[in-house]
Amino acid sequence: MRRTWAHETLVEGLVGAASEAPERGLTFLLPGREAERIGYGELLNRAKKAAKFFSQWKIGQGDRVLFLSGTTPELVAGIFGALLLGAIPCLVAPPSGIGA
């Protein structure tokens, strides 16, 4: 059975998933690290912390937030944190060699 998307935004989707099934979530498989699973409830909590951090820097509605990162749990929380404030997340892939 195919599920339909009942939310108008990604933030609404995360908030809905966090309230309906907080233990369900995402699993990150990162090179050199053990798999990390984050439930939707925990992801929302991390996103709120990121939003609080961004707001301390006066980031808000319509501002752009640049992320230079690999695909990590912190990146996903940061993206949702920016979206919670109405900011626009802008992702840039790190050049090869950074962090190596």
Backbone as a chain_set.jsonl record, in Angstrom:
{"seq": "MRRTWAHETLVEGLVGAASEAPERGLTFLLPGREAERIGYGELLNRAKKAAKFFSQWKIGQGDRVLFLSGTTPELVAGIFGALLLGAIPCLVAPPSGIGA", "coords": {"N": [[0.841, -1.176, 0.0], [0.596, 2.176, -0.84], [1.698, 5.055, 0.783], [0.404, 8.292, 1.331], [1.618, 11.642, 1.281], [1.0, 13.627, 3.952], [1.651, 16.114, 4.836], [2.474, 19.571, 4.518], [5.002, 20.683, 4.527], [8.531, 19.913, 4.956], [9.322, 20.272, 7.601], [6.859, 20.098, 8.965], [6.39, 17.429, 8.392], [8.494, 16.165, 9.808], [7.858, 16.938, 12.45], [5.352, 15.718, 12.683], [6.074, 12.998, 12.334], [7.748, 12.714, 14.546], [5.934, 12.926, 16.619], [4.116, 10.88, 16.104], [5.601, 8.5, 15.746], [8.127, 8.41, 17.411], [10.351, 6.784, 17.866], [10.985, 5.592, 15.484], [13.07, 6.232, 12.607], [16.083, 7.486, 11.173], [18.942, 5.871, 9.769], [22.368, 6.207, 9.769], [25.076, 5.407, 7.792], [28.287, 5.639, 7.983], [31.577, 6.091, 6.696], [34.252, 4.634, 8.484], [33.0, 4.912, 10.899], [30.699, 3.636, 13.322], [27.404, 2.433, 12.527], [24.844, 4.797, 12.948], [21.857, 5.368, 14.538], [19.081, 7.458, 14.538], [16.207, 8.442, 16.067], [13.064, 9.9, 15.04], [12.043, 11.607, 16.998], [14.356, 12.28, 18.499], [15.827, 13.466, 16.438], [14.246, 15.73, 15.926], [14.585, 17.044, 18.394], [17.349, 17.614, 18.254], [17.331, 19.263, 16.019], [15.89, 21.443, 17.006], [17.73, 22.389, 18.881], [19.767, 23.16, 17.147], [18.396, 25.181, 15.78], [18.069, 27.018, 17.854], [20.742, 27.7, 18.3], [21.339, 28.897, 15.788], [19.56, 31.056, 15.874], [20.693, 32.605, 17.842], [22.666, 33.792, 16.441], [21.291, 35.575, 15.028], [19.951, 34.56, 12.828], [17.271, 34.037, 10.683], [13.951, 34.067, 9.258], [14.089, 33.626, 5.822], [16.843, 34.004, 5.655], [19.989, 32.733, 4.502], [21.68, 29.703, 5.137], [24.761, 28.315, 5.081], [26.017, 25.114, 4.58], [28.805, 23.177, 4.877], [29.616, 20.143, 4.553], [29.856, 16.585, 5.037], [27.488, 13.893, 4.633], [25.974, 13.678, 7.496], [24.571, 12.955, 10.772], [24.538, 15.356, 12.17], [24.496, 17.264, 10.141], [21.94, 16.817, 8.994], [20.294, 17.448, 11.174], [21.001, 20.135, 11.417], [20.059, 21.178, 8.982], [17.266, 20.819, 9.308], [17.028, 22.436, 11.552], [17.576, 24.986, 10.498], [15.404, 25.159, 8.734], [13.288, 25.155, 10.58], [13.413, 27.756, 11.507], [12.663, 29.119, 9.31], [14.672, 29.706, 7.627], [16.937, 29.307, 4.826], [18.439, 26.42, 3.931], [21.622, 25.856, 2.53], [23.476, 23.667, 0.788], [26.8, 22.524, 0.462], [29.078, 20.413, -1.002], [31.89, 19.032, 0.594], [35.217, 19.697, -0.543], [37.264, 17.113, -1.928], [39.617, 15.592, 0.201], [39.497, 17.332, 2.36], [39.459, 17.031, 5.78], [40.618, 14.574, 5.65]], "CA": [[0.0, 0.0, 0.0], [1.359, 3.405, -0.948], [1.281, 6.114, 1.703], [0.415, 9.639, 0.764], [2.247, 12.652, 2.121], [-0.075, 14.402, 4.566], [2.213, 17.34, 5.391], [2.792, 20.546, 3.486], [6.427, 21.014, 4.541], [9.41, 18.92, 5.583], [9.26, 20.477, 9.05], [5.603, 19.489, 9.417], [6.582, 15.987, 8.304], [9.322, 15.736, 10.931], [7.081, 17.11, 13.681], [4.344, 14.66, 12.685], [6.738, 11.703, 12.558], [8.258, 12.705, 15.918], [4.828, 12.704, 17.559], [3.435, 9.61, 15.803], [6.516, 7.344, 15.889], [9.42, 9.031, 17.727], [11.447, 5.812, 17.861], [11.369, 5.337, 14.09], [13.936, 7.32, 12.193], [17.09, 7.37, 10.125], [20.199, 5.208, 10.101], [23.478, 6.756, 9.011], [26.198, 4.496, 7.602], [29.378, 6.542, 7.648], [32.882, 5.423, 6.65], [35.069, 4.785, 9.664], [32.179, 5.059, 12.1], [29.632, 2.653, 13.441], [26.095, 2.927, 12.109], [24.186, 5.61, 13.97], [20.421, 5.471, 14.328], [18.466, 8.58, 15.239], [14.753, 8.457, 15.96], [12.507, 11.193, 14.636], [11.958, 12.451, 18.191], [15.701, 12.787, 18.776], [16.181, 14.372, 15.345], [13.548, 16.99, 16.168], [15.267, 17.707, 19.514], [18.617, 18.154, 17.755], [16.998, 20.373, 15.12], [15.52, 22.589, 17.848], [18.983, 22.913, 19.432], [20.436, 23.862, 16.047], [17.632, 26.414, 15.542], [18.403, 27.941, 18.942], [22.087, 28.19, 17.997], [21.258, 29.819, 14.654], [18.849, 32.28, 16.26], [21.64, 33.423, 18.6], [23.431, 34.521, 15.426], [20.297, 36.422, 14.337], [19.501, 33.917, 11.592], [15.823, 33.885, 10.734], [13.153, 33.917, 8.036], [14.661, 34.051, 4.551], [18.306, 34.003, 5.648], [20.609, 31.521, 3.971], [22.661, 29.068, 6.016], [25.624, 27.477, 4.267], [26.528, 23.909, 5.229], [29.91, 22.507, 4.189], [29.668, 18.939, 5.376], [29.429, 15.305, 4.488], [26.154, 13.51, 5.103], [26.079, 13.24, 8.886], [23.395, 13.294, 11.567], [24.605, 16.779, 12.516], [24.051, 18.013, 8.971], [20.488, 16.699, 8.854], [19.711, 18.248, 12.254], [21.223, 21.534, 11.062], [19.122, 21.534, 7.903], [15.946, 20.984, 9.907], [17.092, 23.604, 12.43], [17.414, 26.166, 9.643], [14.03, 25.17, 8.24], [12.409, 25.548, 11.686], [13.449, 29.216, 11.601], [12.276, 29.718, 8.034], [15.884, 30.009, 6.866], [17.13, 28.481, 3.631], [19.702, 25.687, 4.0], [22.374, 25.755, 1.278], [24.459, 22.603, 1.01], [27.981, 22.488, -0.393], [29.859, 19.207, -0.74], [33.277, 19.386, 0.894], [36.185, 19.239, -1.536], [37.966, 15.903, -1.497], [40.838, 15.885, 0.925], [39.211, 18.015, 3.629], [39.159, 16.1, 6.855], [41.301, 13.285, 5.457]], "C": [[0.889, 1.243, 0.0], [0.804, 4.457, 0.001], [1.312, 7.446, 0.987], [1.029, 10.596, 1.773], [1.155, 13.565, 2.647], [0.409, 15.741, 5.108], [2.607, 18.28, 4.264], [4.278, 20.879, 3.415], [7.224, 19.879, 5.163], [9.374, 19.047, 7.102], [7.987, 19.867, 9.615], [5.712, 17.966, 9.392], [7.413, 15.46, 9.46], [8.56, 15.839, 12.244], [6.016, 16.019, 13.788], [4.948, 13.303, 12.978], [7.24, 11.602, 13.989], [7.144, 12.454, 16.923], [4.166, 11.342, 17.339], [4.323, 8.389, 16.071], [7.916, 7.854, 16.206], [10.604, 8.08, 17.683], [11.87, 5.429, 16.446], [12.262, 6.472, 13.638], [14.879, 6.963, 11.07], [18.309, 6.624, 10.645], [21.272, 5.758, 9.174], [24.603, 5.735, 8.985], [27.364, 5.329, 7.089], [30.705, 5.799, 7.658], [33.669, 5.691, 7.924], [34.309, 4.961, 10.961], [31.161, 3.939, 12.139], [28.33, 3.277, 12.955], [25.469, 3.684, 13.266], [22.72, 5.762, 13.612], [19.888, 6.612, 15.163], [16.966, 8.523, 14.989], [14.261, 9.842, 15.577], [12.371, 12.146, 15.825], [13.294, 13.082, 18.532], [16.146, 13.764, 17.683], [15.507, 15.729, 15.539], [14.203, 17.747, 17.326], [16.579, 18.339, 19.06], [18.378, 19.339, 16.829], [16.622, 21.618, 15.92], [16.755, 23.22, 18.48], [19.749, 23.698, 18.364], [19.728, 25.185, 15.765], [17.949, 27.449, 16.62], [19.785, 28.544, 18.707], [22.042, 29.22, 16.866], [20.6, 31.136, 15.055], [19.74, 33.183, 17.108], [22.528, 34.244, 17.675], [22.514, 35.371, 14.551], [19.89, 35.867, 12.982], [18.009, 33.68, 11.722], [15.219, 33.726, 9.357], [13.886, 34.478, 6.826], [16.177, 34.103, 4.504], [18.812, 32.683, 5.089], [21.661, 31.012, 4.948], [23.455, 28.086, 5.165], [26.161, 26.318, 5.107], [27.6, 23.307, 4.34], [30.188, 21.253, 4.994], [29.383, 17.718, 4.534], [28.045, 14.999, 5.048], [26.27, 12.886, 6.482], [24.777, 13.547, 9.617], [23.36, 14.786, 11.927], [24.141, 17.652, 11.348], [22.532, 17.985, 8.86], [19.785, 17.511, 9.946], [19.859, 19.741, 11.954], [20.274, 22.016, 9.976], [17.733, 21.763, 8.482], [15.918, 22.17, 10.865], [16.913, 24.892, 11.65], [15.968, 26.277, 9.158], [13.031, 25.569, 9.326], [12.326, 27.062, 11.827], [12.948, 29.903, 10.336], [13.474, 30.127, 7.205], [16.022, 29.007, 5.725], [18.461, 27.75, 3.743], [20.315, 25.564, 2.609], [23.512, 24.778, 1.51], [25.574, 22.679, -0.013], [28.749, 21.23, -0.02], [31.302, 19.627, -0.438], [34.205, 18.892, -0.216], [36.89, 17.999, -1.029], [39.274, 16.316, -0.836], [40.601, 16.614, 2.228], [38.831, 16.971, 4.65], [39.851, 14.752, 6.707], [42.597, 13.251, 6.216]], "O": [[1.839, 1.326, 0.779], [-0.398, 4.719, 0.025], [2.164, 7.684, 0.131], [0.957, 10.37, 2.981], [0.456, 14.209, 1.865], [-0.352, 16.438, 5.779], [3.021, 17.843, 3.19], [4.768, 21.306, 2.37], [6.665, 18.995, 5.814], [9.393, 18.04, 7.811], [8.031, 19.186, 10.64], [5.185, 17.291, 10.275], [7.083, 14.423, 10.037], [8.612, 14.923, 13.064], [5.805, 15.46, 14.865], [4.406, 12.536, 13.774], [7.172, 10.531, 14.592], [7.375, 11.839, 17.964], [3.705, 10.719, 18.296], [3.847, 7.367, 16.565], [8.81, 7.747, 15.366], [11.74, 8.513, 17.485], [13.0, 4.987, 16.237], [12.224, 7.559, 14.214], [14.525, 6.238, 10.14], [18.663, 6.734, 11.818], [21.109, 5.775, 7.954], [25.035, 5.252, 10.032], [27.421, 5.68, 5.91], [30.94, 4.965, 8.532], [33.747, 6.828, 8.389], [34.917, 5.14, 12.016], [30.807, 3.366, 11.108], [28.172, 4.498, 12.968], [25.555, 3.263, 14.42], [22.378, 6.227, 12.524], [20.198, 6.727, 16.349], [16.514, 8.551, 13.844], [14.962, 10.836, 15.769], [12.561, 13.353, 15.678], [13.366, 14.276, 18.82], [16.776, 14.779, 17.98], [16.137, 16.766, 15.335], [14.361, 18.965, 17.25], [16.888, 19.47, 19.436], [19.135, 20.31, 16.85], [16.999, 22.729, 15.548], [16.832, 24.442, 18.606], [20.306, 24.76, 18.64], [20.385, 26.201, 15.535], [18.082, 28.634, 16.317], [19.984, 29.745, 18.889], [22.639, 30.292, 16.976], [21.032, 32.206, 14.626], [19.566, 34.402, 17.098], [23.076, 35.269, 18.079], [22.906, 35.826, 13.477], [19.524, 36.625, 12.085], [17.536, 33.183, 12.743], [15.887, 33.307, 8.412], [14.258, 35.651, 6.8], [16.751, 34.234, 3.423], [18.148, 31.652, 5.191], [22.432, 31.789, 5.512], [22.898, 27.145, 4.6], [26.69, 26.518, 6.2], [27.34, 22.966, 3.186], [30.905, 21.291, 5.994], [28.761, 17.793, 3.474], [27.504, 15.766, 5.844], [26.62, 11.713, 6.62], [23.962, 14.326, 9.122], [22.293, 15.397, 11.98], [23.468, 18.662, 11.554], [21.907, 19.025, 8.653], [18.792, 18.186, 9.673], [18.941, 20.521, 12.209], [19.749, 23.128, 10.044], [17.092, 22.773, 8.191], [14.893, 22.842, 10.983], [16.188, 25.789, 12.079], [15.383, 27.36, 9.171], [12.041, 26.242, 9.04], [11.289, 27.594, 12.221], [12.824, 31.127, 10.296], [13.327, 30.815, 6.194], [15.318, 27.998, 5.67], [19.514, 28.383, 3.66], [19.637, 25.22, 1.641], [24.401, 25.025, 2.325], [25.33, 22.873, -1.204], [29.039, 21.005, 1.155], [31.866, 20.474, -1.13], [34.009, 17.806, -0.762], [37.094, 17.85, 0.176], [39.94, 17.26, -1.262], [41.433, 16.526, 3.131], [37.973, 16.125, 4.399], [39.685, 13.877, 7.557], [43.31, 12.249, 6.175]]}, "num_chains": 1, "name": "protein.A"}
